[in-house]
Amino acid sequence: MIRNEEVYKIGMFNKPHGIHGELSFTFTDDIFDRVDNDYFVCLLDGIFVPFFIEEYRFRSDTTALVKLEGINSTEKARLFTNVDVYFPVKYAEEQEVSGLTWHFFIGFILQTTEGDSLGEIIDIDDSTSNILFVVNHDDRELLIPAQEEFITDIDQIHKLMTVNLPEGLLTLDDPEE
């Protein structure tokens, strides 16, 4: 059985393409093209299920057409409409950290070099050139710059990232300061 901590979300199947079972796939991480792995994991009825990739081709920087083994008709492909697609963490861990996208770190716990937990990274704000980690900190959102120079350690096994942030960064929007 595949557990939640063994995978991370890389995108979503949108709708069937053509009549031979191809699926339109919108992705946030192209790791499936960069590492040697031949399957995706889909969340179906609350269960993680692996599906072997027969072939894929890119349509843009964020979309691909994917053919899964055993899915040979539009009817079968339609069952995957709006299904989340995950990738095994173990294959991502084999890749150099520098080759990963920021989205890989969703679900990691962010902590300071002093050992204080800042919370879980729940999203990545890449709407501007200054990419931010969206961190759930005591039921409020913290926005932390996703800058390599702030990261001192990444523990991919335990999903833990240690950062050394500039003094005062965490209190910029505190009304008491």
C-alpha positions as CSV (number, residue, x, y, z in Angstrom):
1,M,0.0,0.0,0.0
2,I,1.3,3.4,-1.0
3,R,1.3,5.9,1.9
4,N,0.9,9.7,1.7
5,E,4.5,10.4,2.8
6,E,5.8,8.2,0.0
7,V,4.5,10.5,-2.8
8,Y,4.1,14.2,-3.6
9,K,1.7,15.9,-5.9
10,I,3.0,16.9,-9.3
11,G,-0.2,17.8,-11.2
12,M,-3.6,16.7,-12.4
13,F,-5.1,14.8,-15.3
14,N,-7.5,17.1,-17.0
15,K,-9.6,15.4,-19.7
16,P,-9.1,12.8,-22.4
17,H,-7.4,13.7,-25.6
18,G,-8.3,11.9,-28.8
19,I,-9.8,8.5,-29.0
20,H,-7.0,6.2,-27.9
21,G,-7.0,6.9,-24.2
22,E,-4.5,9.8,-24.0
23,L,-4.9,12.2,-21.2
24,S,-4.2,15.9,-20.9
25,F,-1.9,16.4,-17.9
26,T,-1.1,19.7,-16.2
27,F,2.0,19.5,-14.1
28,T,3.8,21.7,-11.6
29,D,7.0,19.5,-11.6
30,D,8.5,17.8,-14.7
31,I,10.4,15.3,-12.6
32,F,8.8,12.4,-14.5
33,D,10.9,13.5,-17.4
34,R,14.2,13.9,-15.5
35,V,14.4,10.7,-13.5
36,D,14.2,7.0,-14.4
37,N,10.7,6.0,-13.2
38,D,8.0,4.5,-15.4
39,Y,4.8,5.1,-13.4
40,F,2.6,7.8,-11.8
41,V,0.5,7.4,-8.7
42,C,-3.1,8.6,-8.8
43,L,-5.4,9.2,-5.9
44,L,-8.6,7.2,-6.7
45,D,-11.3,6.9,-4.1
46,G,-8.8,7.8,-1.3
47,I,-6.3,5.2,-2.3
48,F,-3.0,5.7,-4.0
49,V,-2.8,3.6,-7.2
50,P,0.2,3.2,-9.5
51,F,-0.3,3.4,-13.3
52,F,2.5,2.7,-15.7
53,I,3.3,5.3,-18.3
54,E,3.2,4.0,-21.9
55,E,4.3,7.2,-23.4
56,Y,4.0,11.0,-23.1
57,R,4.8,14.1,-25.1
58,F,5.0,17.7,-24.0
59,R,2.5,20.3,-25.3
60,S,3.9,23.3,-23.3
61,D,6.0,24.0,-20.2
62,T,3.2,22.9,-18.0
63,T,1.2,20.4,-20.1
64,A,1.8,17.0,-21.5
65,L,-0.3,14.3,-23.2
66,V,0.1,11.0,-21.4
67,K,-0.8,7.5,-22.4
68,L,-1.2,5.1,-19.5
69,E,-0.9,1.3,-19.9
70,G,-4.3,-0.3,-20.2
71,I,-6.2,2.9,-20.9
72,N,-7.1,2.5,-24.6
73,S,-10.3,4.4,-25.0
74,T,-11.9,7.8,-24.3
75,E,-14.3,6.1,-21.9
76,K,-11.6,4.7,-19.8
77,A,-9.6,7.9,-20.0
78,R,-12.6,9.9,-18.8
79,L,-12.4,8.1,-15.4
80,F,-9.1,10.1,-14.8
81,T,-10.7,13.5,-15.4
82,N,-9.6,15.9,-12.6
83,V,-7.6,13.1,-10.8
84,D,-4.5,14.3,-8.8
85,V,-1.2,12.8,-10.0
86,Y,1.6,12.0,-7.6
87,F,5.2,11.0,-7.9
88,P,7.2,8.6,-5.7
89,V,9.5,10.6,-3.3
90,K,12.1,7.8,-3.5
91,Y,12.9,8.6,-7.1
92,A,13.0,12.4,-6.4
93,E,15.4,11.8,-3.6
94,E,17.8,10.2,-6.0
95,Q,18.0,13.4,-7.9
96,E,20.3,16.3,-6.9
97,V,18.4,18.8,-4.7
98,S,19.4,21.5,-7.1
99,G,17.4,19.8,-9.9
100,L,14.1,19.9,-8.0
101,T,11.4,22.5,-8.4
102,W,10.1,24.4,-5.4
103,H,6.8,22.5,-5.5
104,F,8.7,19.4,-4.4
105,F,8.9,20.9,-0.9
106,I,5.2,21.2,-0.3
107,G,4.5,19.1,2.8
108,F,8.0,19.8,4.3
109,I,8.3,21.2,7.8
110,L,10.2,24.5,7.8
111,Q,12.4,25.1,10.9
112,T,15.0,27.7,11.8
113,T,18.6,26.9,12.5
114,E,17.8,27.4,16.2
115,G,15.3,24.4,15.9
116,D,12.1,26.5,16.1
117,S,9.4,25.1,13.9
118,L,7.9,27.6,11.5
119,G,5.2,25.2,10.3
120,E,4.4,23.1,7.2
121,I,4.9,24.4,3.6
122,I,1.4,24.2,2.2
123,D,1.9,26.0,-1.1
124,I,4.3,27.8,-3.3
125,D,3.5,31.4,-4.4
126,D,5.2,31.7,-7.8
127,S,2.9,34.5,-9.1
128,T,5.9,36.9,-9.1
129,S,9.6,36.5,-9.7
130,N,10.1,36.4,-5.9
131,I,9.0,32.9,-5.1
132,L,7.6,32.3,-1.6
133,F,6.9,29.3,0.6
134,V,3.3,29.6,2.0
135,V,3.7,28.1,5.5
136,N,0.9,27.2,7.9
137,H,2.1,28.7,11.2
138,D,-0.4,28.4,14.1
139,D,-3.4,28.6,11.8
140,R,-2.1,31.7,9.9
141,E,-0.1,31.9,6.7
142,L,3.6,32.9,6.8
143,L,5.2,33.9,3.5
144,I,8.9,33.0,3.5
145,P,11.2,33.8,0.6
146,A,12.2,30.6,-1.3
147,Q,15.8,31.6,-1.6
148,E,18.6,29.0,-1.8
149,E,20.9,31.3,0.3
150,F,18.5,31.0,3.3
151,I,18.4,27.2,3.2
152,T,21.0,25.5,5.4
153,D,19.8,21.9,5.3
154,I,17.2,19.7,3.5
155,D,16.3,16.3,5.0
156,Q,14.3,14.7,2.2
157,I,13.6,11.5,4.2
158,H,12.0,13.3,7.1
159,K,10.6,16.1,4.9
160,L,12.4,18.8,6.9
161,M,14.0,22.0,5.7
162,T,16.2,24.2,7.9
163,V,16.5,27.9,7.1
164,N,18.6,30.8,8.4
165,L,16.4,33.8,7.8
166,P,17.5,37.5,8.1
167,E,16.7,39.0,11.5
168,G,13.3,40.6,11.6
169,L,11.9,38.8,8.5
170,L,9.3,36.9,10.5
171,T,8.0,40.0,12.3
172,L,7.6,42.3,9.3
173,D,3.8,42.2,9.4
174,D,3.3,41.9,13.1
175,P,1.3,44.8,14.4
176,E,3.1,44.8,17.8
177,E,6.5,45.4,16.2
